C-alpha cells in the first residue's frame, strides 16, 4: 500500500485518510490504496471509510476512483463510505450526483457504523 496515504484499522474497518488535492496526478495513489484493501486476502476488511477531512480539492478523476472502488466493494460485500468532505468537495459530489450512490457522512464514526450496517 502506498505510504503517502495513511490507512488505519478500526476493527474490521479500514479508514483511508488522503490529504491535499486529489486530481489526475494524485488520484492513482488513492486507487492503488483502495484496490489493495479490497483485494487483500490477509486481514480482509468488512468496510472502508474514505476520510476526506484533509482533502482540499477533488476532481473528476477522484470521483471516478471512488465510484470504481464503491462498485468493487459492493460486488465483494464490503461497505464503503466517504466521511467529512470539506464544503467544496461535498458540493462537487452533490453536483455530480455521487451523494446518491455513495454514502457520505459528516462524521467518520457515523461513516464507520454505516459501512458495517
Helices and strands as residue ranges (DSSP letters): E 6-10, E 13-17, E 19-22, H 27-39, E 47-51, E 54-58, H 60-76, E 79-83, H 87-96, G 98-100, E 103-105, H 108-116
